[in-house]
């Protein structure tokens, strides 16, 4: 038994469970990848908005209702955090099948897109990291059609021109890597300017992993739900205080608002 079902935009309903106050799609990585490919093909005159949450997002949303609204408006929310999967086994009516980390999901979608012909646009990170990320993806997936890419540090007329370019190229999937909550606010502010885009998938720091700048935690740490600790060890000055304050808040919100 699950809380509800949401329309994925691909003609099928997806089961959801509530974790930390958000309705999260109970999908494994392969099913999540298919939902992106299928959602992109079912054009509706507006892009579908797919995003992901983890403990930090839950904590920030619990403190700021505006951030909560930005996430709750998504057509699909995925669990990009092993602690959410573990919590669902004890607190929810249905356990999440697995963690769907965007840094893993991207590769699943890229493989499917090579077969389906689905097109990508990669928007985000700085100019160097964006360029390196695109080069790495093109090398790994030579049959993948990346119709365009851009760094995310744009504003004013430059951003207006870029939005026109993206819509003209009409990618099936726009990978949006601006960080939380900038990428969610981008969807709120500009999705209406992109009616010919199929799906917008928010991606956080994805491009910095694709480029090789950042490294993933060892597999055992990911499975145990401690990737946040690995990131803290790599960037203690930036992340120690963040996780010290958000982790307890996330735990409190998950315990109170999950079913």
C-alpha positions in Angstrom: 0.0 0.0 0.0 1.3 3.4 -0.9 0.4 7.0 -0.2 -0.5 8.1 -3.7 0.3 7.9 -7.4 1.6 10.7 -9.5 1.4 11.0 -13.3 5.0 10.6 -14.6 4.0 12.3 -17.9 4.8 9.1 -19.7 1.3 7.7 -19.6 1.8 5.7 -16.4 1.2 6.4 -12.8 4.1 6.0 -10.4 3.7 4.8 -6.8 5.0 7.2 -4.1 5.7 7.3 -0.5 6.0 10.3 1.8 9.4 11.0 3.3 10.1 14.1 5.3 6.9 15.7 3.9 7.7 15.0 0.2 6.0 12.5 -2.1 8.9 10.4 -3.4 8.6 8.1 -6.4 9.2 4.5 -5.4 11.3 3.6 -8.4 14.6 1.9 -8.9 17.2 3.4 -11.1 16.2 1.7 -14.3 12.6 2.6 -13.8 13.5 6.1 -13.1 15.7 6.3 -16.2 12.8 5.0 -18.3 10.4 7.5 -16.8 12.7 10.3 -18.0 13.0 8.9 -21.5 9.3 8.2 -21.7 8.4 11.5 -20.1 10.5 13.4 -22.7 8.7 11.7 -25.6 5.2 12.6 -24.2 5.4 16.3 -25.0 2.8 18.5 -23.3 3.6 22.0 -24.4 5.6 22.4 -21.3 8.7 20.6 -19.9 8.1 18.1 -17.1 10.0 19.0 -14.0 11.9 16.1 -12.4 14.0 16.7 -9.3 15.6 14.8 -6.4 15.9 15.2 -2.6 18.3 14.1 0.1 18.6 14.8 3.8 20.0 18.3 3.3 17.0 19.3 1.1 14.6 17.9 3.6 16.3 20.0 6.4 16.3 23.2 4.3 12.7 22.7 3.2 11.7 22.2 6.9 13.3 25.5 7.7 12.1 27.4 4.6 8.6 26.8 3.2 9.5 28.6 0.0 12.1 25.9 -0.7 9.5 23.3 0.2 7.2 24.7 -2.4 9.9 24.7 -5.1 10.4 21.0 -4.6 6.7 20.0 -4.1 5.8 21.5 -7.4 7.8 18.9 -9.3 6.2 16.3 -11.5 8.5 13.7 -10.0 10.8 13.6 -6.9 13.5 10.9 -6.6 15.4 9.8 -3.5 19.0 10.9 -4.0 20.1 9.8 -0.5 20.6 6.3 1.0 19.4 7.5 4.4 16.0 8.1 2.8 15.9 4.5 1.5 16.8 3.2 5.0 14.2 5.4 6.6 11.5 4.2 4.2 12.0 0.6 5.4 10.9 1.5 8.9 8.7 4.5 8.5 6.8 4.1 5.3 4.1 1.8 4.0 6.4 0.8 1.2 10.1 0.7 1.1 12.0 2.6 -1.7 13.6 0.0 -3.9 17.0 1.8 -3.9 18.8 5.1 -3.9 18.5 6.9 -7.2 21.5 9.2 -7.2 21.6 11.6 -10.1 25.3 10.9 -10.6 24.4 7.2 -11.3 21.0 7.9 -13.0 22.7 10.1 -15.7 24.6 7.1 -17.1 21.5 5.0 -17.1 19.6 7.6 -19.1 22.5 8.2 -21.4 22.7 4.5 -22.3 18.9 4.5 -23.0 19.1 7.7 -24.9 21.7 6.3 -27.3 19.2 3.6 -28.2 16.1 5.8 -28.3 17.7 8.8 -30.0 16.7 11.1 -27.1 18.7 14.3 -27.1 20.4 16.1 -24.3 21.2 19.7 -23.4 23.7 20.2 -20.5 23.3 23.5 -18.6 25.3 24.4 -15.5 28.6 24.5 -13.6 31.3 26.9 -14.7 32.6 27.1 -18.3 35.6 24.8 -17.7 33.7 22.1 -15.8 30.8 22.2 -18.2 33.1 21.8 -21.2 35.0 18.9 -19.5 31.8 17.2 -18.5 30.4 17.3 -22.0 33.7 16.1 -23.5 33.7 13.1 -21.1 30.1 12.2 -21.8 30.6 12.4 -25.6 33.7 10.1 -25.3 31.8 7.6 -23.2 28.6 7.7 -25.3 29.6 8.5 -28.9 26.1 7.8 -30.2 24.5 10.2 -27.7 23.2 13.4 -29.3 24.1 16.4 -27.1 22.5 19.2 -29.0 24.0 21.9 -26.9 25.6 22.9 -23.6 26.4 26.0 -21.6 27.8 27.1 -18.2 25.3 28.3 -15.7 26.7 31.7 -14.9 24.4 33.7 -17.1 22.0 36.6 -16.4 20.2 39.4 -18.1 20.2 39.4 -21.9 22.7 36.6 -22.1 20.4 34.3 -20.2 17.4 35.4 -22.3 19.3 34.5 -25.4 20.3 31.2 -24.0 16.7 30.3 -23.1 15.8 31.0 -26.7 18.6 28.8 -27.9 17.6 25.9 -25.7 14.0 26.1 -26.8 15.0 26.3 -30.4 17.2 23.2 -30.1 14.2 21.5 -28.3 16.2 18.9 -26.4 14.3 15.9 -25.0 16.2 16.3 -21.7 17.7 19.4 -20.2 20.2 18.5 -17.4 20.2 21.5 -15.1 23.2 21.7 -12.8 22.9 25.0 -10.8 22.7 23.6 -7.2 19.9 23.9 -4.7 17.7 26.0 -4.7 18.9 27.9 -7.8 18.0 25.1 -10.2 14.5 24.7 -8.7 14.0 28.5 -8.9 15.2 28.4 -12.5 12.4 26.0 -13.3 9.8 28.2 -11.5 11.0 31.3 -13.3 11.8 30.0 -16.8 10.1 26.7 -17.6 7.3 28.6 -19.4 10.0 29.9 -21.8 10.9 26.3 -22.8 7.7 24.8 -24.2 9.7 22.6 -26.7 11.8 20.9 -24.0 10.7 17.5 -22.9 12.0 17.1 -19.4 14.1 19.3 -17.1 16.1 17.2 -14.7 17.8 19.1 -11.9 21.2 17.7 -11.3 23.0 19.5 -8.5 26.8 19.0 -8.8 26.5 16.4 -11.5 28.8 18.1 -14.0 31.6 18.3 -11.5 31.5 14.5 -11.1 31.2 14.0 -14.9 34.3 16.2 -15.4 36.3 14.3 -12.9 36.7 17.3 -10.5 34.8 15.6 -7.7 35.0 11.9 -6.7 32.3 9.6 -5.4 32.5 7.9 -2.0 33.6 4.2 -1.8 30.7 1.9 -2.5 30.4 0.7 1.1 30.0 4.3 2.3 27.3 5.0 -0.3 25.4 1.8 0.7 25.6 2.7 4.4 24.3 6.2 3.8 27.6 8.0 4.6 28.4 9.7 1.3 27.8 13.0 3.1 30.7 12.1 5.5 33.0 11.4 2.5 32.1 14.8 1.0 32.8 16.4 4.4 36.2 14.8 4.6 37.0 16.2 1.1 35.7 19.7 1.8 35.7 20.1 5.6 35.7 23.9 5.7 32.7 24.2 3.4 30.6 21.2 4.5 31.3 20.4 8.2 29.0 23.1 9.6 26.4 22.5 6.9 26.0 18.9 7.8 26.3 19.5 11.5 23.3 21.7 11.3 21.2 20.0 8.6 21.5 16.3 9.6 19.7 16.6 12.9 17.0 18.7 11.3 16.6 16.2 8.5 16.3 13.3 10.9 13.6 15.2 12.9 11.6 16.0 9.8 11.9 12.4 8.5 10.7 11.0 11.8 7.8 13.4 11.9 6.7 13.5 8.3 7.1 10.1 6.8 4.5 7.4 6.1 
